[in-house]
Amino acid sequence: MTATFTLLLGFFVGIIIILTLITIHEFGHFIVAKLAGAFVYEFSIGFGPKLFTFKGKETWLTFRLLPLGGYCSIASDKVDPPAARADLEIPDERKLDYIKRWKKLLFIIFGPLMNLFVALTIFTLTFAITQSKPNDQNWIGANYSQDKIAWKLLDESTAKPDANQVYVIWGWQLSNGSEIVFDNISERDDWNELSQKYKINEVGATRSANFLRTATSFNASIADLRQQFAETDVKLNLAFAYKIVNKFSGTTQESDVTWTRHSSVDEYSLGDLVGLAAPTRYFKDSTVAYAYGWSETFNQSISIIKSFGMIFTGRFSSLAGPVGIAGQTAAMFGSAQQFFLYVGMLSANLFILNMVFIPPLDGYKTLEIILEMILRKELPEKYKITVYVIGAIMFLLLFATITVVDFMR
């Protein structure tokens, strides 16, 4: 497949995923509306012109042209009924306006909760079945490219890990052939400032820093050394200190590190890729993996809050619009596990996104109903309309900005 075709396929699959997740969200609203006794005119999948309709005894299921979500049309004095249902006489007790506020509250929050349930189901079942989580930057160790220097040096070691163990880099050292110029695992207090700056582990520690910290520190230390030796012809030789670690617990019983040999000038130059990629987290059994699915649901849910926080500093890189989602979706085609985890992440993000206290999202509507329950009266309709219009404009501007940033990447 060409890159363009893959991106287009990712775009359409991404739309289907989002449409499915939003439909599930709206189905949550629909279920509670029915249980609360409200009259639901229509459950629509998509927006825009109608394609076809399945007419139930009370509720019509409609498929529409634009696959950008969906909605529930519920009887209310504040909203006109669909043109095809305008002749129906709906009693007040079946209109949303007259339903008890606690039922309205459940009606609103059950949509986001459906997305949370989907995310939780995907994460727990995927981890329980595969007993692993790929590309986990918060785990220890690394996946090593076998044609790069890191794996070559480690693989030459006489201490080979068994099936339940992995190599974990504890530190690194660079020499100019006659003396050590960098060593971030040394226990000497008088070691140079640069080595102390990038120290990530103590020699006697039983657990290593995670991959993200290790990789970030390694790249930063190499960048500083390149700058330091930029005006010289000195060639530096690289060696790694490592321990063999239990791949399930992430801990080791080894009290001391083992050193690889130093690379030769022909094998490595400052700035070369050493072949480190995010590791796979392995779980001892399905029970442990299933339990981890709960924490992963929480972590993925709050990740979008961090991304939104970056907006206020002008950083949009962590947010993706249609183009970004297309690219991310296309990147997941190679692995069923990663594809399902990606869908779970999107569903968890939708849960939190909808619970943000910004109109017209469900989070704001929840806050609005709670306030009305406290005041025991409805907020002025003029206020609601004004707030919803402002909120909708803000979201359209944000969506447009993120889409532009997507195209500029």
Secondary structure, 3 states (H helix, E strand, C coil): CCHHHHHHHHHHHHHHHHHHHHHHHHHHHHHHHHHCCCCEEEEEEEEEEEEEEEECCCCEEEEEEEEEEEEEEECCCCCCCCHHHCCCCCCHHHCHHHCCHHHHHHHHHHHHHHHHHHHHHHHHHHHHHHCEECCCCCCCCCEECCCCHHHHHHHCCCCCCCCCEEEEEEEEEEECCCCEEEECCCCCCCCCHHHHHCCCCCCCCCECCCHHHHHHHHHHHHHHHHHHCCCCCCCCEEEEEEEEEECCCCECCCCCCEECCCCCCCCCCCCCCCCEECCCEECCCHHHHHHHHHHHHHHHHHHHHHHHHHHCCCCCCCCCCHHHHHHHHHHCCCCHHHHHHHHHHHHHHHHHHHCCCCCCCHHHHHHHHHHHHHHCCCCCHHHHHHHHHHHHHHHHHHHHHHHHHHHHC
